[in-house]
Amino acid sequence: MSDEATNDLVDGALADEIELVSDLVVAASTSPRHFTPEEVDALLGITGAEVEVPSGREPAG
């Protein structure tokens, strides 16, 4: 496999997005109910999301 092909697999932004989705999946798996869109925003650390995050989870950031 060439170096060029290997480097194509490295993407910092994609890695950050995967980490956020992983955090969201973990939080969802520990919750007995569905999250509201506002709670999802808070878990993802989206600015302006002002809700209490269930299960003591801290928003990403």
N, C-alpha and C positions, 0 to 999 in steps of 0.2 A: 504494500500500500504506500503510495507516495505521500510526502509531507503535505502537499497541497490538499489532498483528500482528507487527511487527518485534521488539518486546521479548519476545514469547513465545519467540523463538528463542534468547534469551540465558539460559543456565542454567549457573552456575559449577560446580555439582556434576556435571552431565552432562559438561561440558568436562573436568573432572578424570578422570572415568571413561573418557572416550574416550582421554585421554593415557595412562592406565594400560594400557588394552587395546592401544594402539599400541606401547607399550614391550614388552609381552608378545609381540606379533606379531613385532616386530623380533628379540627374543631367540630366539624359537622358530625363526625363519627362518635363524638362524645356527647352530643346534644340529643335530648329526647324529642326534639321538634325541628321543623324547618326554620332556617334563618330568614329574616326579612331582608329585603334589599339593603336597607340601612345597616343592618348587622354585618352583612357581607362586606359592605364598604368599609366599616370600622375594622373588621378583621384584616382587610387588605391594606389598611392604612391610608385610605383615600381621604384627602383633606376635606374638612367640612362634615365628616361623618361623626356625629355626636350622639352615640348611643352607648349604653353599657354593654360590654361584650360578655356573653354568657360563659359560664364555667371558669371565670377568673382569667380568661385568655387576654393577653395584651395585644393590641393592634400591631400589625407589622410596621416596621419603620426603620 
